[in-house]
Amino acid sequence: MKCCMVTPYPPEKCGIAIYASKLVSGLGNYVNIVVVSNKNGQDEPALDVKLRIIRSWKRASPLYIFEILKAVAEESPNIVHIQHEYLAYGPRKYSILFPVLLLLLRLLRRPAILTMHSVVRRNSLTDDFFFVHQTGRRFSRIKKAIMIVFTKTMVNLSDAVVVHNDYMRNALVQDYGIAQDSIVVIPHGVDAHLTGKSVIEAKKELGLSQKQVLLFFGFVIPGKGLEVLIKSFSKVSQKISNIILVIAGRYHPRLSRELPRYLGTIEKLIKDLKLGDKVIFENRFIDDQRLQLYISAADIVVFPYTDDSILGASGALATCASQGKVVIATCIPRFVSELKNDVNALIVEPNNESQLVEAILRASGDSRLGEKLQRNLRIYTLEKSWDAISLSTYELYSKILRIQ
């Protein structure tokens, strides 16, 4: 069986690229994989010498559809698997063309599986949603209609759609009228056997010995609740003298175009709250090795997200789960689809500073609770290893080809 995986791919540093690289690594045990990826001027050889990567298309180009189609046609695979995020293939004016690719693949008689990494709930398509996502409040009814038609068309032109949890599947079925049997839930994979340095070793290397480390990592964008975290941390630091907050990430590159006024707001808040000696905000690209060091050093990892309008899975959670960290997260679908309060994480309401303060203090002061959360989080990772996810994906390919 031969599969073309259409996706952004490393050295691209986005969530889909990282997801695809790990999925491809596992799928290589079952099928012949050819990656049809974006050109980014930083081509690197594949870690697996058996893997072929065709850099055929560019983001921010209306020609990406035809460049992908040409590469797929030349490879003549049995099946095509496309990783989709709403802006993964370029800005809105080009992303809107994406269903044309699925239509052309159908004309080529190539079965296509679509993994949707995000689903927007229909009732979230409000004036405020479009304003927050930088398309303005005007003509929101028209934009809502376009989003609905766009989503339905994508799904209907695919032979199967993969989503990562039941929240996403239910939204497609209930909000968009998609047939349930065309949607397959395959969870986001987790590096179940990933091990890093010990907490003591990592803290020593980072110069954080004798500190309690509270970690947030990932791109900095509105909706991730960093402002709430920093304000909550300000109160926590008054009660725990040796605690430090690490923000391991940078502003998302697209903010310079779409929301430039957000740039600098995190530094300003840190300064206003006089937390300069208590918060480390690198605001730069952090390579995998240093990020892993921060995760190893962390006593608590916090996901204070506030935006629940877009359903998906958390790649950041998957990254840290294998090390069994104490996790605090908000009760939005991308977290409560995986985590249970007081079982493998502490769950708080979004935008609730007092609950977040209480959770941090509780996690910091109760070692028996921490051990329980860590142990159960490790059990969670074993159920969602990349080996298991790759096998489930291969079984889906086999099912689709039998139907064909």
matplotlib code that plots the C-alpha trace (Angstrom):
import matplotlib.pyplot as plt

x = [0.0, 1.3, 0.1, 0.8, 0.7, -0.1, 1.0, 3.3, 6.4, 9.5, 11.7, 8.4, 7.7, 3.9, 1.7, 0.6, 4.1, 5.2, 2.1, 2.6, 6.2, 5.4, 2.5, 4.6, 7.3, 4.9, 3.0, 6.2, 6.0, 2.8, 2.8, 5.0, 4.7, 5.6, 5.3, 4.0, 5.1, 5.6, 8.7, 10.3, 13.9, 15.2, 15.0, 16.5, 17.1, 14.5, 15.6, 14.3, 16.2, 13.3, 11.1, 10.7, 9.7, 8.5, 8.7, 6.1, 4.0, 4.2, 2.1, 0.6, 0.3, -2.9, -1.1, -0.7, -3.7, -2.2, 1.3, 0.0, -2.2, 0.7, 2.9, 0.2, -0.6, 3.0, 3.3, 0.0, -0.7, -3.4, -4.6, -4.1, -4.1, -4.3, -3.6, -5.9, -5.9, -7.8, -4.7, -2.2, -2.1, -1.9, -3.9, -7.7, -7.9, -6.0, -7.2, -10.8, -9.7, -8.8, -12.0, -11.0, -8.0, -10.4, -12.6, -9.6, -8.4, -11.9, -11.7, -8.3, -10.1, -7.7, -9.4, -8.8, -8.7, -8.9, -7.6, -9.3, -7.1, -9.7, -13.5, -15.3, -18.6, -21.4, -22.7, -19.2, -19.4, -20.5, -19.5, -17.0, -15.4, -14.7, -13.4, -11.0, -9.8, -9.1, -11.8, -13.9, -17.5, -19.0, -20.9, -20.6, -23.7, -22.1, -18.8, -20.7, -22.4, -19.1, -17.6, -20.5, -20.4, -16.6, -16.7, -19.5, -17.9, -14.5, -16.1, -18.4, -15.5, -13.5, -13.8, -13.3, -12.6, -10.4, -10.9, -9.2, -12.0, -15.8, -16.3, -15.1, -17.1, -20.3, -19.8, -19.6, -22.6, -24.9, -23.8, -23.0, -25.3, -22.4, -23.1, -21.6, -20.3, -18.0, -16.2, -13.5, -12.1, -8.3, -6.8, -3.7, -0.6, 1.6, 5.3, 4.7, 8.3, 9.9, 12.2, 14.1, 16.6, 15.6, 14.0, 17.1, 19.5, 17.3, 16.9, 20.6, 21.4, 18.9, 20.2, 16.9, 18.0, 16.0, 13.1, 9.6, 9.1, 5.7, 5.7, 3.7, 4.9, 3.8, 3.1, 1.9, -1.5, -4.7, -7.0, -4.4, -5.0, -1.5, -2.7, -4.8, -1.9, 0.5, -2.0, -2.7, 1.1, 1.6, -0.7, 0.9, 4.4, 3.4, 2.8, 5.6, 8.8, 10.9, 8.4, 9.2, 7.1, 8.7, 7.0, 8.8, 7.6, 7.3, 4.6, 3.1, 4.6, 1.2, 0.5, 2.8, 0.4, -3.0, -2.8, 0.3, -1.1, -0.9, 2.8, 4.6, 1.5, 2.9, 6.2, 4.2, 2.0, 5.0, 6.6, 3.4, 3.1, 6.8, 7.5, 10.7, 12.7, 10.0, 9.1, 11.3, 9.8, 12.3, 10.1, 12.2, 12.1, 13.1, 14.6, 13.3, 16.3, 15.8, 12.1, 12.5, 14.8, 12.2, 9.6, 11.9, 12.6, 8.9, 7.1, 3.8, 2.7, -0.3, -2.6, -4.8, -6.6, -9.7, -10.8, -13.2, -14.6, -12.3, -12.3, -9.2, -6.6, -3.6, -0.2, 1.4, -0.4, 0.8, 4.3, 4.5, 2.1, 4.7, 6.8, 3.9, 4.0, 1.4, -0.9, -3.4, -5.7, -9.0, -12.3, -12.4, -13.0, -9.4, -8.4, -11.4, -11.6, -8.4, -8.1, -10.2, -10.2, -8.4, -7.6, -4.8, -4.9, -6.4, -9.2, -10.2, -12.7, -11.3, -10.6, -11.0, -7.9, -9.0, -9.5, -6.1, -4.4, -6.0, -5.0, -1.3, -1.1, -2.7, -0.4, 2.6, 1.8, 0.4, 3.1, 0.7, -1.7, 1.1, 2.3, -1.2, -1.8, 1.6, 1.0, -2.4, -1.1, 1.5, -1.2, -3.1, 0.0, 0.2, -3.3, -2.4, 1.1, 2.1, 2.4, -1.3, -2.3, -0.3, -1.9, -5.4, -4.6, -3.4, -6.5, -8.6, -6.6, -7.3, -11.0, -11.3, -9.5, -11.7, -14.8, -13.3]
y = [0.0, 3.4, 6.6, 10.3, 12.3, 16.0, 18.2, 20.9, 19.1, 19.7, 21.7, 23.7, 24.4, 24.2, 21.7, 19.9, 19.5, 17.9, 15.7, 14.5, 13.7, 11.4, 9.8, 9.2, 7.6, 5.0, 4.5, 3.6, 0.2, -0.6, 1.3, 3.0, 6.7, 9.7, 13.1, 15.9, 18.9, 22.7, 24.4, 26.5, 26.9, 24.8, 21.3, 18.7, 15.0, 12.6, 10.8, 7.6, 7.1, 5.1, 8.2, 10.4, 14.0, 16.0, 19.7, 20.7, 23.6, 27.0, 28.6, 32.0, 30.9, 30.2, 27.5, 25.2, 23.2, 22.4, 21.8, 19.2, 17.6, 17.3, 15.7, 13.2, 12.4, 11.6, 9.3, 7.5, 6.4, 4.0, 6.6, 10.2, 11.5, 15.2, 17.0, 20.1, 23.2, 26.3, 28.4, 25.6, 26.1, 29.9, 33.0, 33.0, 34.1, 31.0, 28.6, 29.0, 27.2, 24.0, 22.1, 22.4, 20.1, 17.5, 17.8, 17.3, 14.3, 12.8, 13.3, 11.6, 8.7, 8.8, 8.0, 10.9, 10.9, 14.3, 14.8, 17.9, 19.3, 22.0, 22.2, 25.4, 25.0, 26.5, 28.6, 30.1, 31.8, 35.1, 38.8, 38.4, 35.3, 37.0, 40.1, 38.1, 36.2, 39.4, 39.4, 42.2, 42.2, 43.3, 40.8, 38.2, 36.3, 36.0, 34.8, 32.3, 30.9, 30.6, 28.8, 26.3, 25.6, 25.3, 22.8, 20.7, 20.7, 19.5, 16.7, 15.6, 15.5, 13.2, 9.5, 9.6, 12.4, 11.8, 14.0, 13.6, 13.4, 13.0, 16.8, 17.3, 14.5, 15.6, 19.1, 17.9, 15.7, 18.0, 21.4, 20.6, 17.6, 15.3, 11.5, 10.0, 6.9, 9.1, 10.4, 8.4, 9.4, 8.7, 10.5, 12.7, 10.6, 10.8, 10.0, 7.2, 6.2, 9.7, 10.3, 13.5, 14.5, 14.3, 17.4, 18.1, 17.7, 19.9, 22.6, 22.7, 23.0, 25.9, 27.6, 27.1, 24.9, 25.3, 26.8, 25.5, 25.8, 26.6, 26.1, 27.4, 26.5, 27.0, 30.0, 33.1, 34.2, 35.7, 33.0, 31.0, 32.7, 33.9, 37.1, 35.2, 33.0, 35.9, 37.7, 34.4, 33.8, 37.2, 36.2, 32.8, 34.2, 36.2, 32.9, 30.8, 32.6, 30.3, 29.7, 30.9, 31.1, 30.0, 31.1, 28.9, 30.3, 33.3, 35.4, 33.6, 35.0, 35.7, 38.3, 40.8, 40.9, 40.1, 41.6, 43.7, 45.5, 42.3, 42.2, 43.4, 43.0, 40.1, 41.9, 45.0, 43.0, 41.3, 44.7, 46.3, 43.5, 43.8, 40.2, 40.7, 38.6, 35.9, 35.3, 34.0, 34.9, 34.1, 35.3, 33.5, 30.2, 27.5, 24.4, 20.9, 20.2, 23.3, 22.9, 19.3, 20.7, 23.1, 20.3, 18.1, 20.9, 21.8, 20.9, 22.0, 22.6, 25.0, 25.3, 28.3, 28.6, 30.7, 30.3, 27.3, 28.3, 26.0, 22.3, 20.3, 18.3, 19.7, 18.9, 20.7, 18.4, 15.4, 16.7, 16.8, 14.0, 11.2, 12.6, 12.5, 16.1, 17.7, 19.4, 22.2, 23.0, 24.8, 23.0, 23.6, 20.6, 20.2, 19.4, 17.8, 15.4, 13.9, 14.9, 14.3, 16.6, 15.1, 12.0, 12.9, 16.7, 19.7, 21.4, 25.0, 27.4, 29.6, 33.2, 32.3, 33.7, 32.5, 28.9, 29.0, 30.4, 27.7, 24.9, 26.0, 26.3, 22.9, 21.2, 22.9, 21.9, 18.3, 15.8, 12.8, 14.5, 15.3, 11.7, 10.5, 12.9, 12.1, 8.3, 8.5, 10.8, 8.3, 5.6, 7.9, 8.1, 4.3, 4.2, 6.8, 5.9, 6.8, 3.1, 2.6, 5.7, 4.6, 1.2, 2.7, 4.9, 2.0, 0.0, 3.0, 3.0, -0.7, -0.2, 2.6, 0.7, -2.4, -0.2, 1.3]
z = [0.0, -0.9, 0.8, 0.0, 3.2, 2.4, 5.2, 6.5, 7.7, 9.7, 9.8, 9.8, 13.5, 13.7, 15.5, 12.4, 11.1, 14.4, 14.5, 10.9, 11.5, 14.4, 12.6, 9.5, 11.6, 12.9, 9.7, 7.9, 9.6, 7.7, 4.4, 1.9, 2.8, 0.6, 2.2, 0.0, 1.9, 1.8, 0.5, 3.3, 2.2, 5.1, 3.7, 6.0, 5.3, 6.7, 9.8, 8.2, 5.0, 3.6, 3.8, 0.7, 1.2, -1.9, -1.2, -3.8, -2.6, -1.0, 1.6, 0.6, -3.0, -4.8, -6.8, -3.9, -4.9, -8.3, -7.0, -4.5, -7.2, -9.6, -7.0, -6.0, -9.6, -10.3, -7.3, -8.1, -4.5, -3.3, -0.8, 0.1, 3.7, 4.2, 7.4, 7.7, 9.9, 8.8, 8.0, 7.4, 3.6, 3.6, 4.5, 4.3, 0.7, -0.4, 2.4, 1.1, -2.1, -0.2, -1.1, -4.8, -4.0, -2.6, -5.7, -8.0, -6.1, -6.4, -10.2, -10.1, -8.4, -5.4, -2.1, 0.3, 4.1, 5.8, 9.4, 10.8, 13.6, 14.4, 14.2, 14.9, 16.7, 14.7, 17.6, 18.0, 14.6, 16.0, 15.4, 18.3, 16.8, 13.5, 15.3, 17.5, 14.4, 12.6, 9.9, 11.5, 12.7, 9.4, 7.2, 10.0, 8.7, 5.3, 6.8, 9.0, 5.9, 4.1, 7.1, 7.2, 3.5, 3.6, 6.4, 4.9, 1.5, 2.8, 4.7, 1.9, -0.6, 1.7, 1.9, 5.6, 8.2, 11.2, 14.4, 17.7, 20.2, 20.6, 21.0, 17.5, 16.1, 17.8, 16.5, 12.9, 13.4, 15.3, 14.0, 10.4, 9.7, 8.8, 8.7, 11.8, 10.0, 7.9, 10.9, 12.7, 16.1, 16.4, 19.4, 19.2, 19.8, 22.8, 23.1, 25.6, 26.0, 26.0, 28.9, 29.7, 32.4, 36.0, 37.6, 39.6, 36.6, 34.4, 37.0, 37.6, 33.9, 33.6, 36.7, 38.6, 41.4, 44.6, 42.6, 42.1, 38.4, 36.9, 33.2, 30.2, 26.8, 23.2, 20.9, 22.7, 21.2, 22.6, 24.0, 25.8, 29.0, 29.7, 31.2, 33.7, 34.5, 35.1, 37.4, 39.3, 39.6, 41.1, 44.0, 44.3, 44.5, 47.5, 49.3, 47.8, 47.8, 45.7, 42.8, 39.3, 36.2, 32.9, 29.6, 27.1, 23.7, 21.6, 20.0, 17.0, 13.8, 12.3, 15.0, 13.4, 10.4, 12.0, 15.6, 16.0, 19.0, 21.0, 20.7, 23.9, 26.1, 28.0, 28.8, 29.9, 32.2, 33.8, 34.3, 35.7, 38.3, 39.2, 38.4, 36.4, 38.8, 39.0, 35.4, 32.6, 29.2, 26.4, 23.5, 20.9, 19.1, 21.5, 20.0, 20.9, 23.2, 25.3, 25.4, 26.6, 29.3, 30.5, 30.6, 32.6, 35.1, 35.5, 38.8, 37.3, 33.7, 33.3, 30.3, 31.2, 27.8, 27.6, 24.0, 23.6, 20.2, 18.3, 19.1, 18.8, 20.7, 22.5, 21.1, 24.0, 26.5, 24.5, 24.6, 28.4, 29.3, 28.8, 31.6, 34.0, 35.0, 37.3, 34.9, 35.6, 32.7, 32.1, 31.5, 27.7, 25.4, 24.2, 27.7, 29.4, 26.5, 27.8, 31.5, 34.6, 37.6, 40.6, 38.6, 36.2, 36.4, 38.2, 36.2, 36.6, 35.0, 32.2, 33.3, 37.0, 38.8, 42.3, 41.1, 39.3, 42.4, 44.6, 42.1, 42.0, 45.7, 46.1, 43.6, 45.1, 48.7, 48.4, 47.3, 47.6, 45.2, 42.8, 42.8, 42.1, 39.2, 37.7, 37.9, 36.3, 33.5, 32.6, 32.4, 30.0, 27.7, 27.3, 25.8, 23.2, 22.1, 18.5, 17.8, 18.7, 16.7, 13.7, 13.7, 14.0, 11.0, 8.9, 9.8, 8.5, 5.2, 4.8, 5.5, 2.9, 0.3, 0.8, 0.4, -2.8]

ax = plt.figure().add_subplot(projection="3d")
ax.plot(x, y, z, "-o")
ax.set_aspect("equal")
plt.show()
